Amino acid sequence: MATPELKVVAMPTGWLTVDRSSLIYARYYGQQIRIPVWSTAIVGAEKKIVVDTGIHDPGWVSSFICPCDQAPEERLERALKEYVGWRADDVDIVINTHLHYDHSGGNTLFRNARFIVQQTEWEYAGRPLPTQASFYQEFLIGREPLAWFRWQFVNGIADIVPGVRVIPTPGHTPGHQSVAVNTAQGVVVVTGDCANCMENIVDGVPVGIVHETGAELASLKRIRQIADIVIPGHDPDVVPGSAGLRLPDSARVPHVENTAG
């Protein structure tokens, strides 16, 4: 059966004010920057899919993590309606690249969805390193028994629906994954925080918040092997409603496999 024609749509769901060094390893210390929080819809697949769900409450984020703001139209339920015409209850699948507060905060909106995450990430979220503990909040993940049965744990590369594949990209967290989508424009990779911005990918420089640097470097190389277009987790150059940023030819390395399937 032919793969359906898929479209990837980036949706802004709020803004964080952070030190720029948290985005790019060992660069830009002391420079404050306001960065977007991206959620992504995959349209045209046999299931309605959302990748990452942003923040749940800008006040909570501002109190416990970093300054955060969110316009009314950036609330995820509003963004879904504006950019792809979906209600939260329409969504069948939510893929979390990882379980940090700004990538799983809106999970509770999706009452009819199943949630896909690497099993390694789920296990790590329960007992993270002290340096990353504040980024994981159990009330956002939903660890009560009923919610547990809505999760689908994967181990490694997994095909979710035709044309959509999850790929392990550890480093930022040990169970981080990215999402590769076949589109008419090429393979779009939703990187999560394996790459906060295009600079991470083009220069091969890890993100500033990193669990294991060697794994992060290997994951960035993998993205350069498979992606034609990328949606980095917090890149302000991504245009709302677009499929992301085209990877420059200078950043490409030879493909080793057809990772998007």
QUIHU-V562082 format. One record per backbone hydrogen bond with DSSP energy under -0.5 kcal/mol. CO is the residue of the C=O (numbers start at 1). NH is the residue of the N-H. If there is no record, write none. Layout:
co: [CO CO]
nh: [NH NH]
//
This chain:
co: [4 6 7 9 10 11 14 15 16 16 18 19 20 20 22 22 24 28 28 30 31 33 33 35 36 37 39 40 41 41 42 43 47 48 48 49 50 50 51 54 57 58 59 60 61 61 67 69 71 72 75 75 76 77 78 79 80 80 80 81 87 87 88 92 93 94 94 95 95 97 100 100 101 103 104 106 107 109 110 114 115 116 117 118 118 119 120 121 122 123 123 124 129 129 132 133 135 137 137 138 144 145 146 147 148 150 151 152 154 158 158 161 163 164 164 165 166 167 171 171 173 173 176 178 179 180 181 181 183 186 186 187 187 187 188 188 189 189 190 191 192 192 195 196 197 197 198 199 200 200 206 208 212 213 214 215 216 217 218 219 220 221 222 223 224 228 229 230 231 231 232 233 234 235 239 242 245 248 249 257 258]
nh: [6 184 43 41 241 39 37 69 18 35 33 22 23 24 208 209 27 21 31 32 20 18 35 16 38 13 11 51 9 43 49 7 49 92 93 42 52 95 40 105 61 62 63 64 65 66 17 15 74 75 78 79 80 81 82 83 84 85 86 85 90 91 91 114 50 96 116 52 97 177 103 104 105 53 107 109 110 111 113 94 152 96 154 121 122 123 124 125 126 126 127 127 132 133 135 136 101 140 141 142 148 149 149 150 151 115 153 117 119 160 166 164 182 160 161 180 158 178 211 212 171 176 169 167 190 165 183 188 186 183 188 189 228 229 181 190 191 231 179 194 195 233 233 234 200 201 202 203 204 205 25 210 216 217 218 219 220 221 222 223 224 225 226 227 253 247 189 245 191 192 235 38 236 238 242 10 230 251 252 259 261]
//
